């Protein structure tokens, strides 16, 4: 069975976060994202920490990887890490080629700059 990309865990978190930004007029807290998705807040916090660690460095700490394993199966962890790596790769490629990103994405890039 092949899942549609918009049904993956990562897509659900991203889509929900974006909707909350529109609804709230600010970045949602992990608690707000977790409540909307009806997921444990620790799961959302571990996802956000993983994204931050991979974006700011190259790897996950053992503690963050262990936290992901507490809340997700191996397939979902791989999906999450691939999505984060893909995002980082595309942003770096666009930057190196001097290609501007769409205005909608600039606040995210400013909030989570790449090293």
C-alpha positions, 0 to 999 in steps of 0.5 A: 500500500502506497500512502499519498504524501499528504497523508503522511505524519510529517505532512499532517504536522506541517499542514496543521502548523501552517493552519494554526499560524493562519488562525492564531496569527503567530507560531503555534506552541507544541502544545497547540499543535499536539492538541489539534492533532490529538497527539502527545505533546512530547511526540510533537516536541521530539519532532521539532527538536529533531528538525532543529538539530538536523537543521543546525547540525547534521545529526541527531543527539542520542537523546532526541533519537531515543525520544523519537523511538518512544513515539514513532515506529521506524518507518515514521522516523525515516519519513520524518528525517527524509523530509527534514533532510530534503527541506534542508537540501532544497533550501541550500541548493536554492541559496547556492544558485541565488534563487529567491524563495517565495515570500510565504516561506521567508518567515520560516527561513528567517526563523530557522536559518541554516548554518 
